[in-house]
């Protein structure tokens, strides 16, 4: 799965520390080996964590703007940051306090001041554990057949994209794609051929995505594509190109011969824009689903934009 805020393949660390000297010292120490973000207060640190999903957070136990344990609880309560490991930085030697940190889910704590060697060793260990956890998480959020994201990953990404679109005032389109007649293909030719049809659509879809786009398998024959910075009419161009190109894709039977059918899709498109905002991700998906239903009702193998008819738009032609 794609993660944000990465300038390289190096691990990304977030430091939340109010002491300027300590914060800058940590940044200088860690920058040669890691990508580093820093915040001086709790609120800014939480926002950075939500936006960039670091591999590790170094969190001051006591912050003027909020208790470190409260920050940890906030991170753990957000699906975007719930798996990010946290190491506490603390000058408190009280065992009850340290025990409380570990009970709440911190992976470690480091007494201030700490030697550079000890600090790096503890961070390296936590980062390795984080990477192993991330790999498991990727597997848990990946559709086994297509390699695309699954429903759980889609839910997280859609929330992220929707909030960014709201914050920065850009358009976000959702494209819901249904592979026509998959049940008939499975019943008539077998599930192996049906799976090849699904894979053919997924492969074509991936080849038409921009780096910022996101595609997921929503169900057996349904896919969802998120297109940031695209209005519904712009997204319809993508959808129509996909629909048109899929008609030229052939699927093979188990014996290697071409299957005696062509592939087609029905597509619904909806957007969230500054001029026409949706109140929630659920409303945005519901609008795209309604457009998909209209495409099916009108005979399938077509693209429908929510709230308007494609034959009235110059961006794509309706078939």
Secondary structure as GFF3:
##gff-version 3
##sequence-region A 1 319
A	DSSP	beta_strand	12	16	.	.	.	ID=ss1
A	DSSP	alpha_helix	20	31	.	.	.	ID=ss2
A	DSSP	beta_strand	35	39	.	.	.	ID=ss3
A	DSSP	alpha_helix	42	52	.	.	.	ID=ss4
A	DSSP	beta_strand	56	60	.	.	.	ID=ss5
A	DSSP	beta_strand	62	63	.	.	.	ID=ss6
A	DSSP	beta_strand	66	67	.	.	.	ID=ss7
A	DSSP	alpha_helix	68	76	.	.	.	ID=ss8
A	DSSP	beta_strand	85	90	.	.	.	ID=ss9
A	DSSP	alpha_helix	95	103	.	.	.	ID=ss10
A	DSSP	beta_strand	108	111	.	.	.	ID=ss11
A	DSSP	alpha_helix	116	140	.	.	.	ID=ss12
A	DSSP	alpha_helix	151	168	.	.	.	ID=ss13
A	DSSP	beta_strand	172	179	.	.	.	ID=ss14
A	DSSP	alpha_helix	182	189	.	.	.	ID=ss15
A	DSSP	alpha_helix	191	207	.	.	.	ID=ss16
A	DSSP	beta_strand	214	217	.	.	.	ID=ss17
A	DSSP	beta_strand	222	228	.	.	.	ID=ss18
A	DSSP	alpha_helix	232	246	.	.	.	ID=ss19
A	DSSP	beta_strand	265	272	.	.	.	ID=ss20
A	DSSP	alpha_helix	281	297	.	.	.	ID=ss21
A	DSSP	beta_strand	302	305	.	.	.	ID=ss22
A	DSSP	three_ten_helix	310	312	.	.	.	ID=ss23
###
